[in-house]
């Protein structure tokens, strides 16, 4: 009851500030200062040794596609390097699992995610809590599929993108989805159709 905390407004944690790093050390030191202020400052080297990092990740995607570009099935496996111990990695894995198949209609989907403890730096959430990593993977996969089918990558995406009322890979009924409109507007702004595919 004798603790007084004065904190400025700092906004969102954005992942990197989500974990307590210096705070536990400052509290421990403050227990011995008899009320005097405590300041903890990391050197550049200590910042990397005592801080957290975005988790390295390995993602494997196997996709079933018809000749006309219709996505029919997808299996995704995600392995997160949690580092020396686990804090937010399960939450990162959880969020990434929901986004692993992307904004696409895939009637048959299977996603497995794993957090693996290693002797590396602590892996944690950064902006997007795992979603940017799986988004990069599934969008690269879409480009590979389009290449195999000799199909316009934009056309492939527009053919399979989720729309209002569709079921996502997790069984959620989609509402207020504007991915198609965003893709069309981006293509228009880039003059997509006037450029070669490769």
Buried (B, 14 or more C-beta within 10 A) or exposed (E): EEEEEEEEEEEEEEBBBBBEBBEEBBEEEBEEEEEEEEEBEBEEEEEEEBBBBBBBBEBEBEBEBEEEBBBEEBBBBBBBBBBEEBBBBEBBBBBBBBBBBBBBBBEEBBBEBEBBEEEEBBBBBBEBBBBBBBBEBBBEBBEEBBEEBEBBBBBBBBBBBBEEEBEBBEEEEBEEBEBBEEBEEEBEEEEBEEEEEE
